[in-house]
Amino acid sequence: MADRIGRKKVALMSICGLLMEEMAVRLIYWYSEYISPRAVWFTPLFQIYGGGTQVATSMVYTIIADIYSVEERANIFFIVSAAILLAEILATPLSAWMMARSLWAPFLLGGVCEVCGVLAGLGVPETLPSTMDSSDEEANEDSDAPSESPSWRDRLRHALGQLSHLTTYIWGSRNSLAISVAFLTASVGRQSLQLMLQYVSKRFSWSMAEASFLISLKGCINLVGLLVLLPLVSRWLRRYLSAVTMDLRLTQASGVILVSGFAIMALAGRPAVFALGVSLSALGWGFYSTLRSVASALVDESQNGILNTTIGLMQGVGIMTAGPLLASAFRYGMSLEGVWLGLPYMVGTGLFFIAGCATWVIRVG
């Protein structure tokens, strides 16, 4: 859809869907005397309008890919990733500080931030390339244009056609399949970090306050890596490699670092060794940005929309799969004890190994 009606429209639809969800949650809690709080279970249905967070993020990256050249793209992706990370780091202590004064203050501030996101989206220019092949446009119009009064069967047929088109794209070439596999498995693997507080508190008998130190450590090293180390390494490598090859080599190196870091975390028997693994894995977090840059460089600019939609789909499937998979690994590891306590991070190591192997299948020319 983004390659047909425009990136800005799809992005605004996604942000508006998220805004409606957030407003619904706040209304339910505000009128909790009349509306059961369990009604919030149904608020994610608003994400049907626009596709939710994954589609909104995909459109942001698509717009960046449309605007910036191959040489600039990776560094811009680093900055966007760092901005998201910084917001996550600041949100927790800021919310805690505000909640100490009023429970509603951070809740309402979140809604204001969502509104600001919509207003900012209105100022974003449309970047859909105007040089798309006329034959492609005609094909899209013929296949996608709804009838005057489409029935539910027509809508279902249209949705299945879009899914079929996406599947064909994924399986259409070795590069697109490898990139999809890499994003899928790496997205599952990164979710194992969500268990860090529980894992450290049980494995090393740390309090939650002590365990949260590792979250801060990871965030700080992530920021340094994304804003300082990776741009410096990119500048040095650009003397010897083309932009696409450089991004691919950085992706492969980041994959090795992630596998090494998670392996150390899985086998660590002491807190200091575990912290070393966390620090090492944080240095490999540029994997996602450089891989996305490689993917954007390997497709025609008119296909940036479907590329980032595919990546968003893979990440969404990965997040949904990660919950039950890693929770089961965590429970089973705790029942076995010994070295098997690190089973969630063993699973993460294996997933990042698959993602890393997939990047070595990619060919840039």
matplotlib code that plots the C-alpha trace (Angstrom):
import matplotlib.pyplot as plt

x = [0.0, 2.8, 4.2, 0.8, -0.8, 2.3, 4.4, 3.0, -0.6, 0.3, 2.4, -0.3, -2.9, -0.7, 0.0, -3.7, -4.5, -2.0, -3.4, -7.0, -5.8, -4.0, -7.0, -9.3, -7.2, -7.2, -11.0, -11.6, -9.5, -11.0, -14.5, -13.5, -16.6, -18.8, -16.5, -14.7, -10.9, -10.8, -12.1, -8.5, -7.9, -9.8, -8.0, -5.3, -8.1, -7.6, -4.2, -6.1, -6.4, -2.9, -1.2, 0.2, 3.8, 5.6, 4.0, 4.6, 8.3, 8.6, 7.2, 9.8, 12.6, 11.1, 10.9, 14.6, 15.6, 13.8, 15.5, 19.1, 21.7, 23.2, 26.3, 24.3, 21.6, 23.3, 24.4, 20.8, 19.5, 22.0, 20.7, 17.0, 17.8, 19.7, 16.8, 14.4, 16.7, 17.3, 13.5, 13.2, 16.0, 14.5, 10.9, 11.3, 12.9, 10.8, 7.5, 8.6, 9.4, 6.0, 4.1, 5.5, 3.5, 0.5, -0.5, -2.3, 0.6, 2.7, -0.5, -1.7, 1.7, 1.9, -1.3, 0.2, 3.3, 1.1, -0.7, 2.7, 3.6, 0.5, 1.3, 4.9, 3.7, 1.6, 4.8, 6.6, 6.8, 5.6, 8.6, 6.9, 9.1, 7.4, 9.4, 7.6, 7.1, 3.7, 3.1, 3.5, 1.1, -1.5, -1.1, -1.6, -4.7, -6.2, -5.5, -6.0, -8.8, -11.9, -15.3, -17.9, -19.5, -17.0, -18.4, -16.6, -15.5, -13.9, -12.1, -10.9, -9.7, -7.8, -6.1, -5.2, -3.8, -1.6, -0.4, 0.4, 2.3, 4.3, 5.1, 6.2, 8.5, 10.1, 10.7, 11.6, 15.3, 18.1, 18.8, 15.2, 14.8, 18.1, 17.2, 13.8, 15.2, 17.9, 15.3, 12.9, 15.4, 17.3, 13.9, 13.1, 16.7, 16.6, 13.5, 15.5, 16.8, 13.3, 14.0, 17.2, 15.8, 14.1, 17.0, 19.7, 17.6, 17.2, 20.6, 22.7, 20.2, 20.3, 17.6, 15.6, 17.4, 20.8, 19.6, 18.4, 22.0, 22.6, 19.7, 21.4, 24.8, 23.4, 21.6, 24.7, 26.9, 24.2, 24.2, 28.0, 28.1, 25.4, 26.4, 30.2, 31.8, 29.8, 30.0, 33.8, 34.3, 32.0, 34.1, 37.3, 35.9, 34.5, 38.1, 38.4, 34.8, 31.7, 28.8, 26.8, 29.7, 30.7, 27.3, 27.2, 30.6, 29.4, 26.3, 28.3, 30.7, 27.8, 26.3, 29.5, 29.6, 25.9, 26.5, 29.6, 27.9, 24.8, 27.0, 28.9, 25.6, 24.3, 27.3, 28.2, 28.4, 29.3, 27.7, 30.9, 31.0, 27.3, 27.9, 30.7, 28.3, 25.7, 28.3, 29.6, 26.1, 25.3, 28.1, 26.5, 23.1, 23.9, 23.1, 19.5, 20.4, 23.2, 21.1, 18.2, 20.6, 21.9, 18.4, 17.4, 20.4, 19.5, 16.0, 14.7, 13.6, 10.0, 10.1, 11.3, 7.7, 7.2, 10.7, 10.2, 6.7, 8.3, 10.9, 8.1, 6.1, 9.2, 9.8, 6.1, 6.1, 9.3, 8.0, 4.8, 6.9, 9.4, 7.0, 5.9, 9.3, 11.5, 9.1, 9.1, 12.9, 13.2, 10.9, 12.5, 16.0, 15.1, 13.9, 17.1, 19.5, 23.3, 24.5, 21.0, 19.8, 21.1, 18.8, 16.9, 20.3, 21.3, 18.2, 19.1, 22.6, 21.3, 18.9, 21.5, 23.8, 21.1, 20.6, 24.4, 24.6, 21.8, 23.8, 26.7, 24.3, 23.5, 25.3, 25.7, 26.9]
y = [0.0, 2.4, 2.0, 2.8, 5.5, 7.0, 6.6, 9.6, 8.5, 5.0, 6.4, 8.8, 6.0, 3.9, 6.8, 7.6, 4.0, 4.0, 7.3, 6.0, 3.0, 5.2, 7.5, 4.5, 3.1, 6.4, 6.8, 3.3, 4.0, 7.5, 6.1, 2.8, 3.2, 2.6, 0.6, -2.6, -2.1, -5.5, -3.6, -2.5, -6.0, -5.0, -1.7, -3.2, -3.7, 0.0, -1.0, -2.7, 0.9, 1.4, -1.7, -0.5, 0.2, -2.1, -0.4, 3.1, 2.2, 0.7, 3.9, 6.0, 3.9, 3.9, 7.7, 7.8, 5.4, 7.6, 10.8, 9.7, 8.2, 4.7, 6.3, 8.3, 5.8, 3.6, 6.6, 8.0, 4.6, 4.7, 8.1, 6.9, 3.8, 5.9, 8.3, 5.4, 3.9, 7.3, 7.8, 4.3, 5.0, 8.4, 7.2, 4.9, 7.2, 10.2, 8.2, 7.0, 10.5, 11.8, 8.9, 9.8, 13.0, 11.9, 8.6, 10.3, 12.7, 10.2, 8.6, 11.9, 12.9, 9.8, 10.9, 14.3, 12.7, 10.6, 13.8, 15.4, 12.4, 12.9, 16.7, 15.9, 13.4, 16.1, 18.0, 15.1, 15.4, 12.6, 10.7, 8.2, 8.1, 9.7, 7.6, 4.2, 2.2, 3.0, -0.7, -1.4, 1.5, 0.1, -3.4, -2.1, -0.1, -3.1, -5.5, -3.3, -0.8, -1.8, -2.0, 0.7, -1.4, -4.1, -7.0, -8.8, -11.4, -8.8, -7.3, -10.8, -11.5, -8.3, -8.9, -12.5, -11.0, -8.6, -11.4, -13.5, -10.6, -10.2, -14.0, -13.9, -11.0, -12.9, -16.0, -14.1, -14.0, -15.3, -11.9, -11.1, -14.5, -14.2, -10.7, -11.9, -14.9, -12.6, -10.1, -12.8, -14.8, -11.7, -10.2, -13.3, -13.4, -9.8, -10.4, -12.7, -9.4, -8.8, -11.6, -10.1, -8.7, -11.9, -14.0, -12.1, -11.9, -15.6, -16.7, -14.4, -13.5, -9.8, -7.4, -5.8, -2.5, -4.2, -6.0, -2.8, -1.6, -4.0, -2.4, 1.0, -0.4, -1.9, 1.3, 3.4, 1.1, 0.9, 4.7, 4.9, 2.2, 3.7, 7.4, 7.1, 3.8, 2.6, 6.0, 6.1, 2.6, 3.4, 6.4, 4.4, 1.5, 3.8, 4.4, 0.8, -0.5, 0.6, 1.8, -1.4, -3.8, -1.8, -2.0, -5.8, -6.3, -4.3, -6.4, -9.6, -8.3, -7.3, -10.7, -12.3, -9.9, -10.7, -14.4, -14.0, -11.8, -14.0, -17.1, -15.5, -14.5, -18.0, -19.7, -17.0, -18.3, -15.0, -11.6, -9.9, -12.4, -11.9, -8.1, -8.6, -10.6, -7.8, -5.2, -7.2, -7.8, -4.1, -3.3, -5.5, -3.7, -1.9, -5.2, -4.1, -0.7, -1.9, -4.8, -2.5, -0.2, -3.2, -4.3, -0.8, -0.6, -3.9, -3.0, -0.4, 2.8, 2.0, -1.2, 0.5, 0.3, -3.4, -4.0, -2.2, -3.7, -7.1, -6.3, -5.0, -8.2, -10.4, -8.4, -8.6, -12.4, -12.6, -10.7, -12.8, -16.0, -14.9, -14.6, -18.3, -19.6, -17.7, -18.0, -21.8, -21.8, -19.7, -22.0, -25.2, -23.8, -22.9, -26.4, -27.9, -25.6, -25.6, -24.4, -24.9, -21.9, -19.9, -21.7, -18.5, -17.0, -20.3, -20.0, -16.4, -17.4, -20.0, -17.5, -14.9, -17.5, -18.3, -14.6, -14.1, -17.1, -15.6, -12.4, -14.4, -15.6, -12.0, -11.0, -7.3, -7.7]
z = [0.0, 0.8, -2.7, -4.1, -2.0, -0.4, 2.7, 4.5, 4.4, 5.7, 8.4, 9.5, 9.5, 11.7, 14.2, 14.3, 15.1, 17.9, 19.2, 19.2, 21.2, 23.8, 24.1, 24.5, 27.3, 29.1, 28.8, 30.1, 33.2, 33.7, 33.7, 35.4, 37.7, 34.6, 32.3, 33.3, 33.2, 31.4, 28.3, 27.7, 26.4, 23.3, 22.7, 20.4, 17.9, 17.0, 15.5, 12.7, 11.4, 10.0, 11.2, 14.6, 15.7, 13.3, 10.2, 11.6, 12.2, 8.8, 7.2, 9.1, 7.7, 4.3, 4.2, 5.4, 2.6, 0.1, 1.2, 2.0, -0.3, 0.3, 1.8, 4.4, 5.2, 7.9, 10.0, 9.9, 11.0, 13.8, 14.9, 14.8, 16.8, 19.3, 19.6, 20.3, 22.8, 24.6, 24.8, 26.4, 28.9, 29.9, 30.0, 33.0, 35.6, 34.3, 34.7, 38.2, 39.3, 38.0, 39.5, 42.9, 42.6, 40.6, 39.0, 36.2, 35.2, 33.2, 31.8, 30.4, 29.2, 27.1, 25.3, 24.7, 23.2, 20.9, 19.7, 19.1, 16.9, 14.8, 14.4, 13.5, 10.9, 9.2, 8.5, 6.9, 3.1, 0.8, -0.5, -2.8, -6.0, -9.0, -11.4, -10.8, -14.0, -15.5, -16.1, -12.3, -11.5, -13.9, -12.5, -9.0, -10.0, -11.8, -8.9, -5.9, -6.9, -5.0, -6.6, -6.0, -3.2, -2.2, -0.3, 2.5, 0.0, -2.1, 0.8, 1.9, -1.6, -1.7, 1.7, 0.5, -2.7, -0.7, 1.5, -1.6, -3.0, 0.2, 0.3, -3.4, -2.6, 0.4, -1.6, -4.8, -4.3, -2.1, -0.7, 0.3, 1.9, 3.8, 5.0, 6.2, 8.0, 9.7, 10.9, 12.1, 14.1, 15.5, 16.6, 18.6, 20.0, 21.2, 23.3, 25.6, 27.2, 28.5, 31.0, 32.3, 35.5, 36.5, 35.3, 37.2, 40.4, 40.4, 39.1, 41.2, 44.0, 43.1, 44.1, 41.3, 42.0, 41.6, 38.5, 36.9, 36.8, 33.9, 32.0, 32.4, 31.5, 28.3, 27.4, 27.8, 25.8, 23.1, 22.8, 22.6, 20.0, 17.8, 18.1, 18.3, 17.6, 14.6, 12.8, 13.3, 12.1, 9.1, 8.2, 8.3, 6.3, 3.6, 2.4, 1.4, 0.7, -1.1, 1.0, 0.6, 1.2, 4.2, 5.7, 5.0, 6.7, 9.7, 9.9, 9.8, 12.5, 14.7, 14.3, 15.6, 18.5, 19.4, 19.3, 21.5, 24.0, 24.3, 24.6, 27.5, 29.2, 28.8, 30.4, 33.0, 36.5, 38.1, 37.9, 36.5, 33.6, 32.9, 32.8, 30.4, 28.1, 28.4, 27.5, 24.5, 23.1, 23.4, 21.1, 18.4, 18.5, 15.2, 13.5, 12.8, 11.4, 9.1, 7.9, 7.1, 5.2, 3.2, 2.4, 1.3, -1.1, -2.7, -3.9, -6.3, -4.6, -5.7, -3.6, -0.3, 1.0, 0.6, 1.8, 5.1, 5.5, 5.1, 7.8, 10.1, 9.5, 10.3, 13.5, 14.5, 14.0, 15.9, 18.9, 19.0, 18.8, 21.4, 24.3, 24.7, 23.4, 25.8, 28.7, 28.3, 28.1, 31.2, 33.2, 32.0, 32.6, 36.2, 36.8, 35.6, 37.4, 36.9, 33.5, 32.1, 34.0, 31.0, 28.6, 27.5, 26.4, 24.8, 22.7, 22.0, 21.0, 18.6, 17.0, 16.5, 15.0, 12.4, 11.8, 11.4, 9.0, 6.9, 6.4, 4.9, 2.2, 1.1, -2.1, -3.0, -6.6]

ax = plt.figure().add_subplot(projection="3d")
ax.plot(x, y, z, "-o")
ax.set_aspect("equal")
plt.show()
